[in-house]
Structures are given as structure tokens and as C-alpha cells.
């Protein structure tokens, strides 16, 4: 019976040591997970800030592109209106030139008689 007590005592010690080793490993794993989580959170925060900055730049460029397209569309409409006015003016000029040519051909005989 005496031998049974030290064997039990040794068994309890082994169980206690195993429990303590498991507890230390669990605490070390928990510390590792917390440190890794904090590192991941910082990295995600930094990446999110960079992403937000780039997204803001992209939105600014998109807005600028929309403004430039609107300006180009307005300029195109103005150019088309000016081109239409130019065509009308060209047609009027052509009519006036034809009229002047007809008038000159009709009065050619007068130029021969009148000394200028």
C-alpha cells in the first residue's frame, strides 16, 4: 500500500505538469493570436486608408472626365451651329457672286463705251 501512494503522487504530478504545460501553451497561443490579430487589424486599417485615398482620386478623375465630356459636347454643339451658319453664309455669298457676275456680263458693253 505504501508503494501505491508514491505512484499516485507521481501520477498527480505528471497530470499537474501536463495541465500546466497545456495551460502555458494555450496562453502562448492566445498571445500569438492576439498579436497577429492586432497586426492584421493595423495592416487592414492602413490598406483601407490607401484604398480610400485611391478611390477618392478615381472619383475626382471620373468627375473631371465627365466635366470635360460635357464641355466637349457643348463645344461640339456650338461648332455645329457655327458650321450651319457658315454654310448659310457661303450659300448667300455664292448667290451674291452669281448675281454680280450676271450684272457684270449684262453691263460689259457699257464698260466698253464709258471711259474709266
C-alpha positions as CSV (number, residue, x, y, z in Angstrom):
1,X,0.0,0.0,0.0
2,X,2.9,2.3,0.6
3,X,4.1,1.9,-3.0
4,X,0.6,2.9,-4.2
5,X,0.8,6.3,-2.5
6,X,4.1,7.5,-4.3
7,X,2.7,6.1,-7.6
8,X,-0.4,8.2,-7.1
9,X,1.6,11.2,-6.1
10,X,3.8,10.8,-9.1
11,X,0.7,10.4,-11.3
12,X,-0.8,13.5,-9.9
13,X,2.4,15.4,-10.5
14,X,2.6,14.2,-14.1
15,X,-1.0,15.2,-14.6
16,X,-0.4,18.6,-13.0
17,X,2.7,19.1,-15.2
18,X,0.8,18.2,-18.3
19,X,-2.0,20.5,-17.3
20,X,0.5,23.3,-16.6
21,X,2.3,22.7,-19.9
22,X,-1.1,22.7,-21.7
23,X,-2.1,25.9,-19.9
24,X,1.2,27.6,-20.8
25,X,0.8,26.5,-24.5
26,X,-2.8,27.7,-24.6
27,X,-1.7,31.1,-23.1
28,X,1.2,31.4,-25.6
29,X,-1.2,30.5,-28.5
30,X,-3.7,33.1,-27.2
31,X,-1.0,35.8,-27.0
32,X,0.2,34.8,-30.6
33,X,-3.4,35.1,-31.9
34,X,-3.9,38.4,-30.2
35,X,-0.6,39.9,-31.6
36,X,-1.4,38.5,-35.0
37,X,-4.9,39.9,-34.9
38,X,-3.6,43.4,-33.9
39,X,-1.1,43.3,-36.7
40,X,-3.7,42.2,-39.2
41,X,-6.0,45.0,-37.9
42,X,-3.3,47.6,-38.4
43,X,-2.5,46.3,-41.8
44,X,-6.2,46.3,-42.8
45,X,-6.5,49.9,-41.4
46,X,-3.5,51.0,-43.4
47,X,-4.7,49.2,-46.6
48,X,-8.2,50.6,-46.1
49,X,-6.8,54.1,-45.9
50,X,-4.8,53.7,-49.0
51,X,-7.8,52.2,-50.8
52,X,-10.0,55.1,-49.7
53,X,-7.4,57.5,-51.0
54,X,-7.1,55.8,-54.4
55,X,-10.9,55.6,-54.6
56,X,-11.2,59.3,-53.9
57,X,-8.6,60.1,-56.6
58,X,-10.5,57.8,-59.0
59,X,-13.8,59.7,-58.2
60,X,-12.1,63.0,-58.8
61,X,-10.7,61.9,-62.1
62,X,-14.1,60.5,-63.1
63,X,-15.8,63.8,-62.2
64,X,-13.2,65.7,-64.2
65,X,-13.7,63.4,-67.2
66,X,-17.4,64.0,-67.0
67,X,-16.9,67.7,-66.9
68,X,-14.5,67.6,-69.9
69,X,-17.0,65.4,-71.8
70,X,-19.8,67.9,-71.1
71,X,-17.6,70.7,-72.2
72,X,-16.6,68.8,-75.4
73,X,-20.3,68.1,-76.1
74,X,-21.2,71.8,-75.6
75,X,-18.3,72.8,-77.8
76,X,-19.4,70.3,-80.4
77,X,-22.9,71.7,-80.5
78,X,-21.5,75.3,-80.8
79,X,-19.3,74.1,-83.6
80,X,-22.2,72.5,-85.4
81,X,-24.2,75.7,-85.1
82,X,-21.3,77.8,-86.4
83,X,-20.9,75.3,-89.3
84,X,-24.6,75.7,-90.2
85,X,-24.2,79.5,-90.1
86,X,-21.1,79.2,-92.2
87,X,-23.0,77.1,-94.8
88,X,-25.8,79.7,-94.9
89,X,-23.3,82.5,-95.3
90,X,-21.5,80.5,-98.0
91,X,-24.7,80.0,-99.9
92,X,-25.6,83.7,-99.6
93,X,-22.1,84.6,-100.8
94,X,-22.5,82.3,-103.8
95,X,-25.8,83.9,-104.7
96,X,-24.3,87.3,-104.4
97,X,-21.3,86.3,-106.6
98,X,-23.6,84.8,-109.2
99,X,-25.7,88.0,-109.2
100,X,-22.6,90.1,-109.5
101,X,-21.3,88.0,-112.4
102,X,-24.6,88.3,-114.2
103,X,-24.7,92.0,-113.7
104,X,-21.2,92.4,-115.0
105,X,-21.9,90.3,-118.0
106,X,-25.0,92.4,-118.7
107,X,-23.1,95.7,-118.3
108,X,-20.0,94.7,-120.2
109,X,-21.0,96.7,-123.3
110,X,-21.3,99.8,-121.0
111,X,-17.8,99.5,-119.9
112,X,-16.6,99.5,-123.4
113,X,-18.4,102.8,-124.1
114,X,-17.6,104.6,-120.8
115,X,-14.1,105.7,-120.3
116,X,-12.9,104.9,-116.8
